[in-house]
Amino acid sequence: MRATLSRWFRKGSLAAADQVVFSAAGFVSSVLIGRWTVPETYGRYALMLGWFYLFASAYTGLVVDPVLVLGPTRFKDRAGRYVGAVFGIHLAVSVAVVVVVGLARLAAGVAGAGVGVADAALSIAVGLAGLHLLYLAKRALYVRGQLAASTWTSVVYGVVLVAAIAMLHAWRVLGPETAFYATAVAGAAACAAGLPAAGIDASGALDRALLGRVAQEHTSYGGWLAGTEVTTSVQGLVFLGVVGGLAGAATLGGMRALQNLYSPIMRLVTAISMVALPRVAGRVEAAGERAGAKDALAVSVAFAAPAALWSAVMLIAPGWLVSVLYGGVYDSYAPMLRWLAVVPLAMGLASGAAVLLRAVRRPKVILKVKLASGVVMVLGGWALTAWRGGEGAFIALAAYYAVDTALLWWLALRRPRSGAAEAVPA
């Protein structure tokens, strides 16, 4: 365990540096949008962000995340061409989606109806296309162990994104739609900065046989992951709808503002998981699930201290944090941080279990956990918000993360009856 922790610390430090920069970019941009727009507009941004995450999560599960497992295993002898094929698939899908949604926007403009919805859909489609270019580049860099190069992409992303948000504000056109366009530009620029070190062989995008194999492998492995992510996002949208209907759009804006406070831990979990997943998957393949479980436990242990520290800060100084970040706009929501303080610690503890379940190809278990914890969030959100107003929504959100963590580890440490990885949908 000590050697494993030392190894995770060395690699995790680089990944943490990467994710600190990437997280800071998203955090600062989100805070700026919150400061420079009214709560109702920020609430609309939160709703659009929910839809953005819905589509992004499905796409990430099916196209992007499998790279971390399939790259160093199934396609390790031709990793460059494999990543090139994945990029080719992404570009083809992105262009097709943006063209279709763009035509729908033109039709809405001619008809004079549904323009607002069409504008939102187009901005989300463009934002997804640009941001996933960066996500793919980062996965390729992590598989190759190029963590410093990945950190550079985060720097470029942060500089471009924050500059774009500031320019939009200066031009008085900052809003939910333009914020997503800024995200697309920043993602594309950062991807371009990382491509030289990613080892991508573009010829893979023209290899029909390889493209077919990639599509088959991604559908097989990523099918359950995409289903899990879609389920989680749909539950989140339903939760937002319930809270917004019972407590109002301003409460949604306040909730989003407070959620920004644990986004650094969320980003850190993502970064370390990107480092851990290829290695735990290789460990499982070479030495069995028990060896992989030890490494996964080490991931959670490594996360426990910083996550607990941030939870303590949120619990001890909620008013100061909210006031400093938002200039008094959301001070009335600061007491709610006492409920959300559990979230960073829960995220950190859950990280190792999620890595293990993906590494041993038991993604169906993750889907079951998300279904169960999502029911707690949605039904709890409805009941608690009706009973205690906006505070009830924060209690339900905290309960979701606590239940999710407990179920993930309970099921991750249970061996499947067959002792083998689950079958995944074809």
Summary of the structure (lengths in Angstrom):
residues: 426
radius of gyration: 21.0
end to end distance: 36.9
largest distance: 65.5
contacts: 1562
relative contact order: 0.13
helix: 88%
strand: 0%
